[in-house]
Amino acid sequence: MKLITTDLPALQKVTTWYSNNVKAAKAEDDPETSRGIKSYTRMHTKRDTCKHLFKDRIHEAVMEKTAAPPGGPEWLKHYAVAQATVFNSLNEEELEECSELAEKWNDEGLSKAKQQR
């Protein structure tokens, strides 16, 4: 049988049925994941916390590369490189602070102020 991809509503129905009726591999261990219901949790890393703790350094690094206004396409083009540069230049104490905050976020979740950003 050849699947015709131009029939998107039928393909969507099959996809929905499949995700609703096929059990996840760990369904026996965690009943919440059975029958297509998946729980999504974000695991935070040192890099995630670095973005919050040292956002002023990242902002300065981007501004050294471009004079574009923050948030614009030209500014965002340089953001990832600036973030990596700042993260790689952190000393051991700052990396430990990032690790501790990442563990806290993973255990307790983000504060309401961070969630609403």
ABEGO torsion letter per residue (X at the ends): XBBBAABAAAAAAAAAAAAAABBBAAAAABAAABGGBBBBBBBBBAAAAAAAAAAAAAAAAAAAABABBBGBAAAAAAAAAAAAAAAAABBAAAAAAAAAAAAAAAAAEBBAAAAAX
